[in-house]
Amino acid sequence: MDATRIDVQVQLSSGFAKSEFNIIGLADRAVKESAERILNVLAALNIALPPKKLTVNLSPADVEKSGSHFDLPILCGILCAIGILPEEKLSQYLILGEVGLNGAIVKTDAVLPAGVWAKRNDLGLICPGPQGGEARLSGHDDILAPFHVLELINHFNGTSPLTLPDAVSGTDGPQQHTIDMSDVHGQAAAKRALEIAAAGGHAMLMVGPPGSGKTMLASRLPTIMPEMTAEEILETSIIYSIAGQLDNKSLMSSRPFRSVHHTSSPVALAGGSSDARPGEISLAHNGVLFLDELPEFNRATLEILRQPMESGKILISRARRNATYPARFQLIAAMNPCPCGHLGNATLSCSRAPRCAEAYQNKISGPLLDRIDLHVDVDAVNPWEMNKDNGTPRETSAQIRARVVAARNRQIARQGHVNATLDGPELEQFAPLTDELTNFLNAAAEKMGMSARGYNRIKRLARTIADLRGATDIEMSDLAEALSYRPINRGKYGVK
């Protein structure tokens, strides 16, 4: 995530009969309205401005400034210019916060990343009082968190020094799930594919009729994924802080699960708008991005996924502002085989099959499908299986997660990251194939019309399957299973 320091410079010019307040620089409406808010605050505090022109310059001038969090630094600059606050001390702080008309300092976005940035650049931090706990999550110990402008003035005057905000627990505790894999009846093949996806961080597409359990399966993926590392927790929390979605009492310790509706716009998915906020793919960083009813999405919206799925980050470019956010998400998608969803079911399918299914599935581009490692058919559950009890308990999420964690640990110890991101020389080094396996894969790839990307993804998937077995080398069974998740056509129903 890119950061640019904005310096506030205040100048008083004589020769005017009354005070005039002017903000110069590339600023949006919220920043320009700061003048009115700050004048009201000064009046409420009985602070009179001298009869001079007051100019506030936000530097650098070529970077657009947006948001009400400039209120507090502008006010501090003015108080320094008129001698109420010491400029030499304030210059050692990074300041942000919105100021109410009565002088109260209210919450704003991005306090956590501001704390991280201030610590790295040897600056103190002044932030809103309600977010002092969030700022402490950055590990910084030079933080002032006043609830009112008077508290800040009294602190620097020495009459009532502010204390360091109370530290909070840091996280919201271990992942607590109210759902479990044992809730899912049947679907052994889909559960196996989901376990592979969780173990290697692979993208997955489920195709099946309505009510077959696709959404139910996807929602339980976080329950079998490993706990987030300290680095992942901080990264994810910073993104949520920028988006204004972080609870100031704790970090994001549970892996995100973002279920996006098919009516979502490209900006909602990728991020953007005037202030270049993170979108759903960044909010799903280190977690799961679930797209249900995949063909119902606007095609241009789906194509946004292609670049971040490869690079793990998204660049948002606007006329006057650019921002780069991490986007290492795990894509899980679901779709019906056709508009009615019952293709292949003689009882329920419509008379337009299979041509309606061909048009429906063609809404998804080939390049996007090529980036999805596992294509899984999810059949309808037999009603007789719903309440059948054969005496064998269904596997719980904890049992599956134990195997996933063991496989992940092997990957981290071997190459430092999950198999889904293996590429180039690393793929050759950590997923080698014998001559027999290479010939087998070459023949299969030629018959299936597989791309070079698909070829490498098969090797990554086979490596993950071998890791789940606890094996050092990839064997024929691993490669064959990996190939079974790479269909020749787009579905089990023969739609080409």
C-alpha positions in Angstrom: 0.0 0.0 0.0 1.5 3.3 -1.1 1.8 6.2 1.4 2.5 9.9 0.7 3.3 12.3 3.6 1.2 15.5 3.3 2.7 18.5 5.0 0.5 21.3 6.3 2.0 24.8 6.1 0.2 27.8 7.5 1.1 31.4 6.7 -0.3 34.7 8.2 -0.2 37.7 5.9 -0.9 41.2 7.1 -2.8 44.0 5.4 -6.3 42.7 5.8 -9.1 44.2 7.8 -10.4 40.8 8.9 -9.3 37.2 9.0 -9.6 35.4 5.7 -9.1 31.6 5.7 -7.9 30.0 2.4 -6.9 26.4 1.8 -4.7 25.9 -1.3 -3.6 22.7 -2.9 -5.5 20.0 -4.8 -8.3 19.2 -2.3 -11.7 17.8 -2.4 -14.9 19.3 -1.0 -14.4 17.6 2.4 -11.0 19.2 2.8 -12.2 22.7 1.7 -15.0 22.5 4.1 -12.4 22.1 6.9 -12.2 25.9 6.9 -15.8 26.3 8.1 -15.4 23.5 10.7 -12.2 24.9 12.1 -13.5 28.5 12.3 -16.4 27.1 14.4 -14.0 25.2 16.6 -11.8 28.2 17.2 -14.9 30.2 18.1 -16.1 27.5 20.5 -12.7 27.6 22.2 -12.8 31.4 22.4 -9.6 31.6 20.3 -9.6 34.7 18.1 -7.6 34.8 14.9 -5.6 37.9 14.1 -7.0 40.3 11.4 -4.7 38.8 8.8 -5.1 36.5 5.8 -4.7 32.8 6.8 -3.3 30.5 4.0 -3.1 26.8 4.5 -0.9 25.0 2.0 -1.2 21.2 1.7 2.1 19.9 0.2 2.9 18.3 -2.2 0.5 20.2 -4.4 0.2 17.5 -7.2 -1.2 14.9 -4.8 -5.0 15.0 -4.4 -6.1 15.4 -0.8 -9.4 14.0 0.3 -11.2 13.3 3.5 -12.0 15.0 6.8 -9.0 13.5 8.5 -7.1 16.7 7.5 -9.1 18.7 10.0 -6.8 18.1 13.0 -3.5 18.7 11.2 -4.8 21.9 9.7 -6.1 23.1 13.1 -2.7 22.2 14.7 -0.9 24.2 12.0 -3.1 27.2 12.7 -2.5 26.9 16.5 1.2 26.7 15.8 1.1 29.8 13.6 -0.6 31.9 16.3 1.7 30.7 19.0 -0.7 28.4 21.0 1.1 25.1 20.2 4.9 24.7 19.8 5.8 24.1 16.2 9.1 22.4 16.9 7.3 19.7 18.9 4.3 19.2 16.6 6.7 18.8 13.6 7.8 15.5 15.2 4.3 14.0 14.9 2.1 12.5 12.2 -1.3 13.9 12.8 -4.8 12.8 11.6 -8.3 13.2 12.8 -11.7 14.8 12.1 -12.7 17.7 14.4 -16.3 18.3 15.4 -17.8 21.8 15.7 -17.4 21.7 19.5 -13.8 20.7 19.3 -14.2 17.0 19.8 -11.8 14.8 17.9 -13.8 12.0 16.2 -12.9 8.8 14.5 -11.4 8.5 11.0 -10.1 5.8 8.7 -6.6 4.4 8.4 -5.3 5.0 11.9 -3.6 1.6 12.1 -1.5 2.0 8.9 -0.7 5.6 10.0 0.7 4.1 13.2 2.8 1.6 11.3 4.1 4.3 9.0 4.9 6.8 11.8 6.9 4.1 13.7 8.9 3.2 10.6 9.7 6.9 10.0 10.6 7.7 13.7 7.6 10.0 14.2 5.1 10.2 17.0 1.4 9.8 16.2 -1.6 12.1 17.2 -4.9 10.4 16.4 -8.5 10.5 17.7 -9.0 9.4 21.3 -11.5 6.6 20.4 -8.9 5.0 18.2 -5.9 5.1 20.5 -6.3 1.4 21.1 -6.2 0.7 17.3 -3.1 2.9 17.0 -1.4 0.8 19.7 -1.9 -2.3 17.6 0.8 -1.0 15.3 3.4 -1.6 18.1 4.1 2.2 18.4 4.6 3.6 21.9 4.7 7.3 21.1 1.0 8.0 20.6 -1.2 10.9 21.8 -4.9 10.2 21.5 -6.9 13.2 22.7 -10.7 13.2 22.7 -10.8 17.0 22.5 -8.7 19.8 21.1 -8.3 21.3 24.5 -6.7 18.1 25.8 -4.0 18.4 23.1 -3.4 22.1 23.9 -3.1 21.3 27.6 -0.7 18.5 26.9 1.8 20.6 25.1 1.3 23.5 27.6 2.3 21.0 30.3 -0.9 21.6 32.4 -2.4 18.1 31.8 -0.1 15.7 29.9 -1.8 12.9 27.9 -0.9 9.3 28.8 -0.2 6.5 26.4 -3.5 4.9 25.3 -4.3 1.5 26.9 -3.1 -1.5 25.0 -5.7 -4.0 23.8 -5.5 -7.7 23.5 -4.2 -7.4 19.9 -6.6 -9.9 18.3 -10.1 -11.1 18.7 -8.8 -14.5 19.8 -8.6 -17.9 18.0 -11.0 -18.5 15.1 -14.4 -19.4 16.4 -16.7 -21.0 13.9 -20.4 -21.8 14.3 -20.4 -23.9 11.2 -18.5 -27.1 10.5 -17.8 -29.5 7.7 -19.6 -32.2 9.5 -22.8 -30.3 8.6 -22.5 -31.3 5.0 -24.2 -34.6 4.0 -22.4 -36.6 1.3 -20.4 -34.6 -1.3 -17.2 -36.6 -0.6 -15.6 -35.6 -3.9 -16.3 -31.9 -3.3 -15.0 -32.1 0.3 -11.8 -33.7 -1.0 -11.3 -30.9 -3.6 -11.9 -28.3 -0.9 -9.3 -29.9 1.3 -6.8 -29.7 -1.6 -7.7 -26.1 -2.3 -7.2 -25.2 1.4 -3.9 -27.0 1.6 -2.3 -25.4 -1.4 -4.2 -22.1 -1.7 -5.7 -23.1 -5.0 -8.6 -21.5 -6.8 -11.7 -23.7 -7.2 -14.9 -23.7 -9.3 -17.9 -25.8 -8.3 -20.6 -26.6 -10.9 -23.9 -28.2 -9.9 -27.6 -27.8 -9.7 -29.4 -25.5 -7.2 -29.4 -26.8 -3.6 -26.5 -29.3 -4.1 -24.5 -27.6 -1.3 -22.1 -25.4 -3.2 -22.5 -22.3 -1.0 -22.6 -24.5 2.1 -19.2 -26.0 1.1 -17.6 -22.7 0.2 -18.7 -21.0 3.5 -16.9 -23.8 5.4 -13.6 -23.4 3.7 -12.3 -20.9 6.4 -13.0 -23.6 9.0 -10.4 -25.9 7.6 -7.7 -23.3 6.7 -4.7 -22.7 9.0 -4.6 -19.8 11.5 -3.2 -16.6 10.2 0.4 -15.7 10.9 1.3 -12.5 12.8 2.3 -10.9 9.5 -0.9 -11.9 7.8 -3.0 -10.5 10.7 -1.3 -7.1 10.5 -1.6 -6.9 6.7 -5.3 -7.8 6.7 -6.0 -5.4 9.6 -4.3 -2.5 7.8 -6.5 -3.1 4.7 -9.7 -3.1 6.9 -8.5 0.0 8.7 -8.1 1.9 5.4 -11.6 0.7 4.5 -13.0 1.9 7.8 -14.1 -1.7 8.7 -11.7 -2.5 11.6 -13.0 -2.9 15.1 -10.7 -0.6 17.1 -10.5 -3.2 19.9 -8.8 -6.0 18.0 -6.9 -7.0 14.9 -8.4 -9.2 12.2 -7.2 -12.7 13.3 -9.9 -14.7 11.4 -9.4 -15.3 7.8 -11.7 -13.1 5.7 -14.6 -14.6 3.8 -16.0 -12.2 1.3 -19.1 -13.3 -0.5 -19.7 -10.9 -3.4 -23.1 -10.5 -5.0 -23.2 -10.8 -8.8 -24.6 -7.2 -9.2 -21.4 -5.8 -7.8 -19.6 -3.2 -9.9 -16.0 -3.3 -11.1 -15.1 -0.6 -8.5 -16.7 -2.6 -5.7 -14.6 -5.6 -6.7 -11.3 -4.0 -7.5 -11.5 -0.9 -5.4 -11.3 2.8 -6.4 -13.7 5.7 -6.3 -12.3 9.2 -5.7 -10.3 8.1 -2.7 -8.9 4.8 -4.2 -10.4 2.7 -1.4 -9.6 -1.1 -1.4 -12.2 -3.3 -3.0 -13.5 -6.8 -2.2 -10.4 -8.6 -3.7 -8.2 -6.7 -1.2 -10.6 -7.2 1.7 -10.3 -10.9 0.9 -6.5 -10.7 1.2 -5.2 -13.8 3.1 -8.7 -15.2 3.0 -11.5 -16.3 0.6 -13.3 -14.5 -2.2 -16.5 -16.3 -2.9 -18.3 -15.6 -6.2 -21.7 -17.4 -6.3 -23.6 -17.6 -9.6 -20.4 -16.8 -11.5 -21.9 -16.5 -15.0 -24.4 -13.8 -13.7 -21.5 -11.4 -13.1 -20.8 -8.8 -15.6 -18.0 -10.1 -17.8 -15.9 -7.0 -17.5 -16.1 -7.3 -13.7 -14.8 -10.8 -13.8 -11.9 -10.0 -16.0 -10.6 -7.8 -13.3 -9.6 -10.9 -11.4 -7.1 -12.1 -13.9 -4.2 -9.9 -13.1 -4.4 -10.0 -9.2 -4.8 -13.8 -9.3 -1.4 -14.0 -10.9 0.4 -11.1 -9.1 -1.3 -11.1 -5.7 -1.8 -7.3 -5.8 -4.0 -4.7 -7.5 -3.1 -1.3 -8.9 -5.8 1.3 -8.8 -5.1 4.2 -11.1 -7.2 7.3 -11.1 -6.6 10.7 -12.8 -4.8 12.2 -9.8 -4.2 9.2 -7.5 -2.7 5.8 -7.6 -2.8 3.1 -5.0 -1.5 -0.5 -4.8 -3.2 -2.9 -2.5 -2.3 -6.6 -1.7 -4.8 -9.0 -3.2 -3.5 -12.5 -2.4 -7.0 -14.1 -2.1 -8.2 -17.6 -2.7 -11.0 -17.6 -5.3 -13.9 -20.0 -4.7 -16.6 -19.8 -7.4 -19.9 -21.6 -7.9 -22.3 -21.8 -10.8 -25.3 -23.8 -12.1 -24.7 -25.7 -15.3 -27.4 -23.7 -17.1 -29.8 -20.9 -16.4 -32.5 -23.2 -14.9 -29.8 -25.2 -13.2 -31.1 -28.7 -14.0 -29.2 -29.7 -17.1 -29.0 -33.4 -17.3 -32.0 -34.0 -15.1 -34.7 -35.5 -17.2 -37.4 -34.5 -14.7 -36.5 -30.8 -14.4 -34.4 -29.7 -17.3 -35.9 -27.3 -19.9 -36.4 -27.9 -23.7 -33.6 -25.6 -24.7 -30.8 -27.8 -23.5 -28.0 -28.1 -24.3 -27.7 -24.9 -26.3 -28.8 -22.7 -23.3 -26.1 -24.3 -21.2 -23.5 -23.5 -23.9 -24.4 -19.8 -24.0 -24.6 -19.7 -20.2 -21.2 -21.2 -19.6 -19.6 -19.1 -22.4 -20.2 -16.0 -20.3 -17.0 -16.9 -18.4 -13.9 -16.3 -20.5 -11.4 -19.0 -21.2 -8.4 -17.1 -19.7 -10.3 -16.8 -16.3 -11.2 -20.4 -16.3 -7.6 -21.3 -17.1 -6.5 -19.7 -13.9 -8.8 -21.9 -11.8 -7.0 -25.0 -10.6 -9.9 -27.2 -9.5 -13.1 -27.7 -11.5 -15.4 -29.8 -9.4 -18.9 -31.2 -10.2 -21.2 -31.1 -7.2 -24.1 -33.5 -7.8 -27.5 -33.1 -6.1 -27.8 -35.0 -2.8 -30.0 -38.0 -2.9 -33.0 -37.3 -0.5 -32.5 -40.8 1.0 -29.0 -39.8 2.0 -30.1 -36.7 4.0 -31.1 -38.5 7.1 -29.2 -41.7 6.6 -27.1 -42.8 9.5 -24.7 -45.6 8.7 -22.9 -45.4 12.1 -19.9 -43.6 10.7 -19.6 -40.0 11.9 -18.8 -37.3 9.3 -15.4 -35.7 9.4 -15.3 -32.5 11.3 -13.5 -29.3 10.2 -10.9 -29.9 12.9 -10.0 -33.3 11.5 -9.6 -31.9 8.0 -7.7 -28.8 9.2 -5.1 -31.0 10.9 -4.2 -32.5 7.5 -4.3 -29.1 5.8 -2.0 -27.6 8.4 0.5 -30.4 8.1 0.5 -30.0 4.3 0.9 -26.2 4.6 3.8 -26.7 7.1 5.6 -28.9 4.6 5.2 -26.2 1.9 6.4 -23.4 4.1 9.4 -25.4 5.3 10.3 -26.4 1.7 9.8 -23.2 -0.3 8.5 -20.5 2.1 5.0 -20.1 0.6 2.0 -22.2 -0.6 2.1 -24.3 -3.7 -0.4 -22.1 -5.6 2.3 -19.4 -6.0 5.1 -21.7 -7.3 6.4 -20.6 -10.6 9.4 -20.6 -12.9 12.6 -22.2 -11.4 10.9 -22.9 -8.1 8.3 -25.1 -9.8 11.0 -27.1 -11.5 12.9 -27.4 -8.2 10.1 -28.2 -5.8 7.7 -30.1 -8.1 10.0 -32.3 -10.3 8.5 -35.1 -12.3 10.2 -38.3 -13.4 10.5 -39.0 -17.1 7.5 -41.4 -16.9 5.3 -38.8 -15.3 6.5 -36.1 -17.7 5.6 -38.2 -20.7 2.2 -38.9 -19.1 1.5 -35.3 -18.4 2.7 -34.2 -21.9 0.3 -36.7 -23.5 -2.6 -35.6 -21.4 -1.9 -31.9 -22.0 -1.8 -32.5 -25.7 -5.1 -34.5 -25.7 -6.8 -31.9 -23.5 -5.6 -28.9 -25.4 -4.0 -27.5 -22.3 -2.2 -24.2 -22.2 1.2 -23.6 -20.7 -0.4 -22.0 -17.7 -2.7 -25.0 -17.2 0.3 -27.3 -17.6 2.1 -25.6 -14.7 -1.1 -25.5 -12.6 -1.4 -29.3 -12.9 2.1 -29.7 -11.5 1.3 -27.3 -8.6 -1.9 -29.2 -7.8 0.0 -32.6 -7.9 2.5 -31.2 -5.5 -0.2 -30.2 -3.0 -1.8 -33.7 -3.3 1.5 -35.3 -2.6 2.0 -33.0 0.4 -1.4 -34.1 1.8 -0.1 -37.7 1.6 3.1 -36.6 3.4 5.2 -37.7 0.4 8.4 -36.2 -0.8 8.0 -37.0 -4.4 5.0 -36.7 -6.8 3.6 -40.0 -7.9 1.4 -41.1 -10.8 -1.7 -41.2 -8.5 -1.1 -37.5 -7.5 -0.8 -36.5 -11.2 -3.8 -38.4 -12.3 -6.0 -36.9 -9.5 -4.7 -33.4 -10.4 -5.7 -34.0 -14.1 -9.1 -35.1 -13.1 -9.8 -31.6 -11.8 -8.8 -30.1 -15.2 -11.8 -30.9 -17.5 -11.4 -31.1 -21.3 -14.5 -29.0 -21.7 -16.3 -26.6 -19.4 -18.5 -29.1 -17.6 -19.5 -32.7 -17.1 -22.4 -32.3 -19.4 -20.5 -32.3 -22.7 -21.0 -28.6 -23.4 -18.0 -27.5 -25.6 
